[in-house]
Amino acid sequence: MSFSSSDDDGQQRFALGFLFALITLIVATVVGVAVHKSGSARAPKTVAAAVAAEDAASVRVENGVVKFFFATAKADLAVGAAEALADVVKGVAEGKKAMVSGFHDATGDAAQNAELAKSRALAVAEALKALGVAEDRIELKKPEQTEGSGSNAEARRVEVALSAS
C-alpha cells in the first residue's frame, strides 16, 4: 500500500506543478496582451500630436530670415513673434527695410490661398508696426513663386528679411 500512496503523491505533485505552470502562462499572456494594447493605444496619440504640431503656428529664424509658419486656414502669429523679429527691428533702426513675403500651400482654392497669404503677410507687418517699425520701412513683396514647395506646413509661411533702403 505504501507504494500506491507514494504514486498518488507523485501524481498530485505533477498535477499541482502543471496547474501552476498553466496559471503562470495565462497570467503572462494576459499581461503581455495588456502591455501590447497600451503601446498600440499610444501610437495614434503620438501621430495625432505630430499632425497637430505640424499644423500649429510657429516661428523660426534661419540665416537672418524670420519665417512664420501658420496653421491651416489661419493668419494667427505664433507665440514668440516679437522675440523672433528683434533683429529685424534692430536692422530697420539701422536704416534697412523689412521685406515681408507671403506664401501658401497647393491645397484648396488658389484665389483664397493667395488672399490668405496676403492676410498673413499683413499680420506680420502689423506685428512689426506694433514693435515700433514705421510703415514706410515695411515693404510687402509678393514673391514670384507664391506657392511654397515641400510640405503644406512648410508652404504656409511668411518670410521677413532685411534689405538695403
Buried (B, 14 or more C-beta within 10 A) or exposed (E): EEEEEEEEEEEEEEEEEEEEEEEEEEEEEEEEEEEEEEEEEEEEEEEEEEEEEBBBBBBEBEEEBBBBBBBBEBBEBBEEBBEBBEBBBEBBEEEBBBBBBBBBBEEEEEEEBBEBBBBBBBBBBEBBEEBEBEEEBBEBBEEEEBBBEEEBBBBBBBBBBBEEE
